[in-house]
Amino acid sequence: MDSHDKSKSKHRQSSSPSHKSSKKRRKSQDVSDEQLWLHPNIRVRVVSKRYRKGGFYNEKISLVDVISRDTCLCKTDDGDLLEDVRQDMLETVVPRQSDAVVCIVLGKHKGQLGKLVEKDKSKCQAIIQLLRDQTVVKLNYDQIAEYIGNPEIDDDY
């Protein structure tokens, strides 16, 4: 192998770690911004049996902070902090009672707060009255989450 071949192999070796990191970057960016729904101060349910060996499976928890595009910090009702929870491990929680405040997490009104007026369980849809301008909209359950913050302080995101 001559010196030219050695320089090529060194380049390949030095470039391979960056190649791997770019793959990781692409994987985390596979979810488009329109599909990202994590917001602080909402209730979510753990739907992954893989997170912490299923110890929190089907448990309702509070989303405390969004760490990255699709990763968050959550808190159980017992006060335990759950770190590095990915969006794909969670689903939104729709409040049981009418008049509850919800956060719209997907769609045209993303980030706005609203009041739950009515639920249609058979269609998995809800009628929401936006707090900002009192407009009434019909949304799928996946587009809303129970809001646990103070709507008078937070208003909208």
N, C-alpha and C positions, 0 to 999 in steps of 0.2 A: 504494500500500500504506500503510495507516494504522499508527499506533504499536502497535495491538493485533495486527495481522498480523506486524509485525516481532518482537514478543515471542514469538509462536508459532514463527516460523521459528528464532529463536535457541534456543528450548527444544528443538526438533527436532534442531538441529545439536549442541547440547550433550549431548543424550541418546543420539545415535547411537553414540558410542564405547562407552558403557556397555552398550548393546544388543549390540554385537559381543562385548564381553568376556563377557557372560552366555552367549552362544552357545558361546564357547570353554569356559567352565566346564561347561556342560551336556555338551559333547562328551567332556570328560575324565571326567565322572561317568556316562557311558553304561554302563560296565562296573560291574556290581554287586559288592558286597563279596564275595559268594559265589564270583565268578569270578576274583577277584584271588588270585594264587598266588605272587607274588614273596617270597622269603625270603633273607636273607643266608646265605652258606656252602653254597650248592647248586651243582651243575653244570647248565648249560643249553647248548642248541645254538642257534646263530643260524640262523633259517629264513627271514629276509628278505633278498632280493637287493638291496633298496633301501638298507639300512643301509651307509653308507660305500661306496657304489657296488659292493656285493657282495663287498668284500674279505674279509669274515669269514663269508661264506655257508657253512653246514654245519659251522662250526668249533665245537668244544666249548670253553666258557669258564666261568669261575667268577664267580658273582654275589657281589659284595663288599658292597654296601650298597643299600638301598631308598631312593630319593630322594623319590619321591611315590607315590601310590596305584598307578600303573602304569608307573613309570619307575625305572630302576636304574643302578648303576655296576657294571661288570664288568671282569674282568681276564683277559687271554689267558694261555696257558701260557708265552709269551715275556715276560710281565710288562707288556705294554701295557695301559693303562687305557682302557676304552671308556665314554664318558659318554653320558647321555641315551638309553639303550637302553630302548625300550618293550617291555612285556610281549608285545604282539602280534608282535614280531619274534623271539621266543624260544619254545622248547619245553623241557620237562624232559628230563633224561637219566636213564635207568634204569641202575643199575650192572650190569655183566656177571656178576660173581661173586656167589654166595650168601654170606650172612653179612655183606654190606656194610651199612653204616648208611645209611638213607634218611630224608628229611624228608617228612612228609605235608603237602602244600601245598593240598589241597582236601578238602572234606567234613567229616564229623563229628569226625574226629581231627586236623583241621588244626593244624599247629604242633608236633605230637608227632614224636618220633624213633622209629624202629623198625629192626629187623634184617630184611633180605631173606631169607626162608626158601626161597621157590620162585617161579619165573616160568613163566607159560603164554603163550608167544609167540603161539600161534594165537588166543587170546582177548585178548591185550594186557592181561593181569592178573597181579598178583603177590600172594603170600601174605606178609604182614608181621607180625612179632611186635613189639608195642609195647614199648619199653624201660621205660616208666613202670610198667606193671602186668602185663606179659608176655601180655596179651590178643593173640590171633591174629585178624587181619582180612584179607579179600580186597579188594584195591583195583585200580582201573584204572591203567595206566601214567601217565595224565595227572594222577593224584592224588599221585604220588610223584616225588621227585628224589633223585639221589645226594647224600649229605650229605658235605661236606668239612671240617667243623669238628671240634672235639673233643667227642664226645658225653658224656664224663665231666664236662666243665666246663659245657657248654651245656644238657644234659639236654633241656629242651623250651623252646619259645618262649612 
